[in-house]
């Protein structure tokens, strides 16, 4: 089964050391137990026990150190495939434990992307000692508007600098070994990244900005003395490392959503299957079965898409930047689908989902965070629509990207280069995937794609409307949702063709059942936009289609779902 089940975890796709670390992580949480996990959550207990475990097992050191700085240890590398696995496992138990890992990844980005070998060697040693890291980017008054950053680094002569300013909403900044801090060089508009030490004089920890287990800090630098040895990057290199670090980090949010939604699914199906109302099991009601099948297929699709997207992350190069479409989709599409899955499950588990002794109670809170971190859904959608023209009408030629579960070191992630030129990025022909198979709902979705292409051509032909709608973010967001579905389906089919044992014909057709419905929903939203033209409204109506109903297929999928009713319960 493609979904994570800690009770039956047997990762044949991982090497021995990686599998050992994952097993130990699962064992840590199962030994802690759900009761203690929930108690620590309610009391906002700093997760020192987890960080102690991480330090003892050298987990972050093994997973987050590029091989070049691993001291010859063959197990040390930055391997996106196994990092996805660790993200999923930690979030499966609680988002806060994932969060300290996630923020460490962000904090490491500007370091590993820099040319400062001294800081890199120091960082490798700090990781081996159990250190965590932080990413000082956003500010209270400016959020992630990097142009407006007020953190200032003033030259003091002879390679010395003085830092002043504050940062806001910075995870791990209370205990980080290094806080990679973004600012500007005083008197100029030149950007800079430097390594701040929280133990140094002048580093003031103001407060925790949130009321949870994590520490998401406001910190202030007051005349902090630095030298050239603390500078990570300047100018466009600093700007590019900020955005490229987010490229690496935001990918993990989709995997966190997968972990949370999977645990919530197990709890919901177990509760519903064993609860009797009006003389019937809750799972005997047709609407409950529909909700659970929809939740299950959406959850499987989330993981399938994210797995296939990780292949493009690992295969990326200066000549192949397709990951810049699929990466924000994992952050944006997978996380919003995670919300949808939990919403569907909540309609099944109902009032039980509020109870203090359930995992579901924290899942409903934490699943909401992921679409809103590392750039909102809107920010990532605005990025995605830049690729639409080339995706549909100007495909390039690329070798097929294979499944990438190998043990290579993903060095390109720290050498992504300039962040400009997104509109020039090409993609392989998406039709190849869609034409590779014929299933009833896939075929309906293909018809919707053809209408969408007609919509785009017609829209481009109306110069006045195109000019106005190109500036209408509300319109573009809905259009982007339809476009995103096409790329989502493409990678689902690619994965299925490579891994038919993971995704059956029934599963894929049931997935495209909700894909057809979602496309129709977004088409209706486009139809209803104030700026939509009559021609666009006519095409939106044509895009609204009904999936092919197949009772036998649904029953087979329901049997697959129902078989998971006792698959997993967390140790009490």
N, C-alpha and C positions, 0 to 999 in steps of 0.2 A: 504493500500500500504506500502511496506517495506521501500521505500525511505523517508527520512526526508522531510517534507513540513511544514515550520514554520507557514504557514497560517492555517493549519488544525492540528496542533500538539495536540494530545490527548493521552499521554503515559499511556495506561492502565497497562503496564508492570512495572511501577514505583510506589513506595509508595507516599503518599501525599506530604511529605516534599521534596523529590527528584523532583517530578513533578513540585512543586512550584518553585524551584530553576531554573529548565530548562525553565519554562515559563517566569520567570523574566529575564533570560539571553536573550531569544529571544526578549522580549519586549525592553530591553536595546538597542539592535542592530537595531531593526526596528524603534525605536524612533530616534536613531542617523541618520539613513537614508543612502542610498547609496552615495549621493552626498558628505556628510561630511566624510563618511568612505573613499572614494576615495581621497578627499582633504587631509585628515590626512596622508594617505598613501604616496601621492606625496611629502608632506612637511616633511616626516619623523618625525611626531609628536609623542613624547613619550605618551603612552596610559594611562595617569594618570586618565582620566575619567573612563576607564574600571576598573582600579585597585581600584579606589574609590568606584565604584559600588560593586566590589568583597568584599571589606572590610566592607561596610555597610551591605551587605546581609550575611556576613561570609561564603561565598561560598567555598573558599579554606579550611577554618577551618572545615567546615562540611564534605567536600568530601575527604580531604587528611589527616585527623587525625585518626589514629587507635582508636577503641572504648575505649581501656584501658586508653587513655589520653584525652578522651572527656568530663571529668568532670561529667559523668553520663547522658549526653544528649543522648537520644535514637536515635537521627538522625545522630550522628557523628560516622563515620566508614570509613574504606577504602574498598569500594565496587567497584570492577572492572567493573561490569555491568553498573552502573550508571556513572562511570568515562568515560567509552567509549562514552556514550551519550553526556556528556559535551564536550569531545574532538571533536566529530562530529559537534556539534552545533557551537562551537567557530570557528572552521576552515571553516565551511560553510560560515561564514561572512568574515573572514580574517585570514590568517595564523599567523599574529603577535600576535593576542589576544590568539590564541591557544599556541603560542610559550612561552609566559610568564608562562602559566599554565604548559606546558611540562617541562620547565627548573626547575620550582618549584618542580615538581615530582622528577626529577633527584637529585636536591639538598637535598630533604628529605630522599632519599633512604639510604645513609650512616648513617643518624641520626637514623631513625627507625630501621635499622639493627644492630645498635651498642648496647653495654651493658651500655652506659652512660645515666643513668636515669635522671641525672641533666639536661643534654642538651635536653633530650626528653621532660621533663616537661616545660623547657624554650621554646622549639619549639612550643609546643601546645599553650602556651600563645601568642607567636609571631604570629601564624596563626590566633588566635582569634582577634588579633589587626590589621589584614590585611596584615601581612608580606608576602613577596615573598622570594624565596630561589634560590641558584645557586650551580652548580656542577663543582668544579674546578679540572678537570681531564686532559684535553689536554694541550700541550705546543707547542709553535711556531715552534721549531726545530724538535719536535718528534711526533707531532700529538697525536694520542691515543696509541702510543707505550709506555705502562706503564713501561716496563723494563728500559727504558731510561730516566725516569723522573728525572729532576734535582732540583725540589723543595725539599729543605732541612730543616729538623727539628733537631736542635742541642741541646743536653741536656745541661742545665745550672745549674744543681744541685738543690736539695730540691724540686723536682717536677716541676721545671721550664724549659721552652724550648724557643729557639729562632728560628724563621722561616725566611728563605730567599729563594727567587726564584720568578719565574713568571709563569703565566698561560695565555693561549691564546684561543680565541674563546669561551668565557664563558658567556652565556646568563644570564641576570638579575644581573650581578655582579656589576652594578652601583647602584642598589637600594636594593639589597638583605639584609635580616635581618641576615642571616648566609650564608657563602659560604663554603660548604663542600669541603675541599681541600685535594688532594691526593699528597703524596710525599714519600721521603725516610728519614729514620733516619740517620743523618750524621755519616760517618765512617763505615756504615754497608750497607747491601743490603735489610734491613728490610723495608717493606712498612708501611705507616701510613696514616690514615685519621684524619684530625683535623678540628675543627670549627673555621673559620676565620670571624672576624667582620670587615666589610668595614668601620665602623666609628672609628676603632682603629688607633692609631698612627703607621705609617709605612706601612699602606695599601695604595698603590698608584694606582689610576685608570689611566691607560696610555692613552687609546683611545677606541673608538668604531671601531671595525674592519670591519663593514659592513655599507652600505648606505641605511638603511631601518628604519622603525619605531622602531624595536627592538634594544636593546643595547646589542651587543655581544662583550664582553670586552676583552681587554688585561689588566691584572692587575699584579702588582708586590708587593711582600712583602719584606720590608727592615728592618731587625732586629725587627720583630714583636714579642713581648713578649707574651708567652702563658704559661699555667699551665696544670697539669694533667687533670684538669676539662674540658679542651678544646679538649682532645684526644678522638676520636670516636672509633678507632680500630687500631690494629697493626698487622704486619706480614701477615700470610695467611688470617686472618680475614679481613684485609684491602683490600687485593687483591680480595677476594671473594665478598666483599660488592661492590667493583667497578663494577665487571662484573654482579653481581646479580641486581644491581641498573639499569644497562642498560637493563637487561631482562625485568624489570618492565616498564621502560620508552620507549623503542623502540616500544613496542606494540601500543602505542598511535599514532605513525606515520601513520600506516595504516588507523586509524580512521580519522586522519586529511585529508588524501587523499580522503577518502570517502566523507567527508564534502565538500571539494573544488570541486570535480568532480560532485557532486549532484547539487550544485548551478550552475555550468557551464552548466550542462545538461538542466536545466530549461531555462536558458537564450538562449541557442542554439535552442531548439525546439520551443520556443516562436518566436524567430526571423525568423526562416526558415518557420514556418507555416503561418506567416503574410507577407512574402515577395513574390512578384509576379515578375517573370522573363519570358519573351517571352510568356506572356499571361497565365502562369501557376504558381501556388504556388510552391515554391522551394521544398516542401515536396511531390510534385507529381512526381518528378524525381526518377526513380528506384534506382540510385546509392546513392541518399540522404537517401532514406528509408533504404537501406542496412547499411549505415554508422550509422544511428540513432539507428536501432535495435541492431547492434553490440555494440554500446556504452552503450545502456541501459542494455543489458543482461550482459555485463562485469561489469557494475556498480552494478547491483543487486548481481552478484556473489561475488564481493568484500565484500559487506556488509554481505551476508549470511555466507561466510567463516569466516570473522572476528567475527561475533556473535558466531559461533560455536567454534571457537578457544578460545573465552573468557570463555566458559564453562570449557575447559581443564585448563585454567589458574586458575580458581576458585576452581577446584576440585583437584589441584595439591597437592602432598605430597612427602615426602622422598621416598615413595615406587612407586609413579606414577609421573614420570618426562616427560611424553609425551609432555607437554607444551613447552619443549625446542626445539621441531621440529616446532610446530604450531606457536609459538611466533615469531621466526625470519621470518616465512613465511608471517605473517601479516605485518611485517616491510618491507620485501623484495618483496614478490609477489604482495601484495595488493597495495603498493605504485607504483610499475612499471606498474601495470594495471591501476592505476589512470592516469599516464602519457599517456597510450594508449587511455584511454577514452577521455581525453582532446584533443589528437591529432586527433581522429576520429571526434569529435565535431568541431574542428577547420576547418577541411575540409568542414564542413557544413556551419558554421558561416562566414568563409573566412575573408575578410578584416574587417568586423564588429568587429572581435575579437581584433583588434588593437585600437579601439576607446576609448577615454579617459573616456567616461561616462559609460562604461560597467564593470561589475564584471569580465567578461571573460579576460579582459586585465591583471588583476593581477593574475587570476587563471593560465594563461599560464606561468607566472613567478614562482609562488609559488609551483605549482605541481611538478616542477623539483627538488625542494630542498629535498623533503621527502625521495627519495631513497638514498640520499647522506648523511643524518644525522644519528647519533647514529650507526655508522658502515655502510660502503658502502654495496651495493648489493653484491659485490664480497666477502666481509668479511662474510656476513650472509650466502651466498651460500656455502662458504668453511665450515661453521659450519654445514649446513644442510646435506651435502654429508656424514658426519660421521655417520649418522643414516641409510643410505641406505641399508646396508647389513641386519641389524636386522629387518628393516621395511618390506622387501620383503621375507626374508628367515628364520627369527627366531622370530615369533610373540610370545607375552606373553599372559597371561590370566588376564583380568581386568573386573571389573563390569562396566556396561554401565554408561556413564556420562550423566546425565540428563541435561535439560536446566536449567541454573543457573541465574535466574533473582531475586533470593531471597535477603533478606536484611542482609546477613551474613557479618562478618568482615573478609577480606581476609588476615589473619595473616601469612599464610605460605610464602607469598611474601617477608616477612622480616625475614624469617628463612629458606631460600632455601638451606643453607649448602654449602658444597664444590662444586666448579665448575668443578671438574675433573670427569673422568669416563663416558664421553658422549657416547663412543662407546659401552658401556654395556647397555644403555637404550633400553628397549623393547617397542613395540607398539602392540595394538590389531590387529587382522587379518583384513586388509583392504578389503579383499574379501567379508566379511560379508555385508558391505555397498553395494558394487557393485552387489552382487548377490541378493540384496533385491528388485530389480525392473528391468524391461526390457523396455527400450525406444530405438528407432532406433539409435540415436547418442551415447547414453550411451553404447549400444552394440558394436558399432564400436570402441569406446574408449577402451572397455575391450579387444578387439583384439589387439589394439596397446600396451596395458599393457603386454599381453602375449609375444609379440615380444620383448618388453623391458626386460622382465625377461630372455628371451633367450639370449639377448645381454649381460646381466650382467653375466650369467653363462659362456657364451663363452669367455668373456673377462677375467674372473677369471682363465679360463683354459689355457690361453696363458701367462705363467709366465713372459716372457721377456717383452711383450707389457704391461702387467699389472703393472710391476715395473716402466716402463717409464711413463705410463699414470697417475700413482698415484702421480707423481711429476709434471705433466703437468697441471697447474691451468687452462689454457685456455680450455683444453679438459674437465676437471672436471666441469667447469662452465656450459658448454653446456649439459653435462650429468645430472648435477643437475637440470637444467631447466625441463628436461623430468620427472625426479623423482618428482619434486615439483608439476607438473601437476597431478600426481596420488594422492598425499596426498590432493591437493586442491579439486579434484573431490570427494574424499572420504568424506570430511567434508561437501561439498555441499549436497551430498545425505543424510548424517546423519541429517542435519538440515531440509531438505525437508521432510524426513520421520517423523520428530517430529512436523513440522509446515507446513502441506500441504496447509493451507490457504494462506501462504506467498509465496509459490513457486508452481505454477501449473505444470502439465505435459508438457504443451507447453513451459513454461519458462525453465524448466530444460533441455528439449531436445534442445531448442535453445541455451542454455548455452553450452551444450556439442557439438553443432555445431562448436563454436569457439575453444573449447578444442581440438577437433579432428584436426582442422586446425593448432592450435599452436603446437601440438605434432608433426605434419608433418613438420612444419617449423624447430623445434629444431632437429628433426631427420636429416634433410638436412644439418643443421649446423654441426652435429656430423660427418656425412658422409664426409664433406669437410675439417675436421681437418687434419693437416699434419701427425699426429701420428695414425690416424685410420687405422686399418688393413683391408685386403680384406674381411675377414669374418664379421667384424663389418660393413663395407660399405654395404655388402649384406643384413644384418639385418636392417640397417637404411633404405634401399630402401623398405623393407617389412613393415616398420613402417609408411611409408608415405601413408596415406589413405584419402579418400574424405568423408566428412560428407554426411549424407542422406538428400537429398533435398526434402522439403515438402512445396509446395507453399501455401497450405491452412494454415498450421501452421505459416508460416512467415506472412501471411496476418493478422492472429489473433494477432500475436505479434505486428505487425505494428499498428493495431487499438488501442492496449493498450498504445503504445508509443505516438501516435498522440493525444490520449485523454488527455495527460498531457501538451498540447501546451499552455494552459492558467492557469496551476495549480498554478504557483507561480511567482510573481515579487516582488522584494524587494522594500520597501517603499523608495520613492525618497528622 
